[in-house]
């Protein structure tokens, strides 16, 4: 199943209140943004809010997304942890379609 830009924007609007509560913002990226459609996944870049007093660990946020319909991998620690380039990538499912959350970290 493909993702359209309208669906990506809709999901960003669902994610944004969750991210704000945890000290982050969400931005749509990848093919959905650049081409308007993706047959693979929908990418979101999650970045820190400068005015936030605290930033919850990305793994804790990802685990909490089950409350709004996301399916989280059984072994959350096995998600792509991109090492030294200051980001963590979590591959999830939402309504049986893949979603990648790319957290920009310090």
ABEGO torsion letter per residue (X at the ends): XBBBAAAAAAAAAAAAAAAAAAGBBBBBBEAAAAAGBBAABBBBBBBBBAABABBBBAAAAAAAAAAAGBBBBABAAABBBAEAAGBBBBBBBBGGBBBBBBBBBX
